[in-house]
Amino acid sequence: MIVKRGAVSHISDWVPTDRKVMVVTDSGVPFQYAQAVLSCCPKGYCHVFEQGEENKTLDTVRHILEDLLEKGFTRTDAVIAVGGGVVGDVAGFAASCYMRGIDFYNVPTTLLSQVDSSIGGKTGVDFGGVKNVVGAFYMPKAVVIDPDCLSTLDPRLLHEGLAEAIKMAATSDASLFSYIEEEGPLEPRLDRIITGALAIKEAVVEADPKESGLRRVLNFGHTVGHAIEAASAAQSQNPLFHGESVAAGMLYMCSDTVRARLEPLLRRYNLPVSDPFDTDTLLSFIGHDKKKQGDTITAVFVDQIGSFEFRNMDMDQMRQCIQNHKNATL
């Protein structure tokens, strides 16, 4: 794990580039970042696909695989993802499939991907209307994070990523949460926020690489948040982003004391503290969550900043939890 300003222009310091390298990016990522990586790769190629969650599909993976095959890539060659979470998920999945797995490196360029999706080896695509339901655990050989890439990021996307850092601090690091709460400009504090969030996620993933226990702590805010995200995508002209949905989702699964600190922090960065969807709508999406096991789902609850507990809830208990929160915020 490398966190260093200016790193994209010196990628060969951490990635062996004396072989064929496919740099995968999407049309929404400033091309200067892919170009900086390519400039370090004498045998480099670039594959660009259209931006958007709607392109996180098997077809997009197929096009990458076709490109790798056409360019004569072998098992000794590599794929480098340059972009946000969609790019990392798609490129990583393609790398995991090609010749049963070639080297994969991740250069995340959004705050959300830097603190969350680039770590842990989860790759994959959406399928049949279900998010991330097809994929594989495939660890990158290295993750190279350049905070300077955030200078071109839209503020809404920056704050979306901050929601994931807030999530991790709320469950696991009270001092990091207090640091994020401090008044003042965000940009000078990003390096510490990124490294603090990464330390939490790395420790969790190392202890539980395939989400059989502890790793579920990273789902704080996601149980209801994924439902909010899916409902928003289905019903809204301006759907909520993932991190925004998680922000609203956290408030369903915390104590009043925690909520009193979370709400003003989320509001400061224009993150939602409520959602417009009724209980039945949210439950319909939670019922299809891939993390659901039988009739229950393991939710993460934060009673005190810096700590957490798992609660196994059936759908009736989930209904009551959602309804209680909605009644309290009327």
Buried (B, 14 or more C-beta within 10 A) or exposed (E): BBBBEEBBBBBBEBBEBEBBBBBBBBEBBBEEBBBBBBBBBEEBBBBBBEBEBEBBBBEBBEBBBEBBEEEEBEEEBBBBBBBBBBBBBBBBBBBBBBBEEBBBBBBBBBBBBBBBBBBBBBBBBBBEEEBBEBBBBBBBBBBBBBBBBBEEBEEEBBBBBBBBBBBBBBBBBBEBBEBBBEEEEBEEBBBEBBBBBBBBBBEBBEEBEEBEEBBBBBBBBBBBBBBBBBBBBEEEEEBBBBBBBBBBBBBBBBEEEBBEBBBEBBEBBEBBBEBEBEBEBBBEBBEBBEBBEEEBBBBBBBEEBBEBEBBEBEBEBBBEBBBEBBEEEE
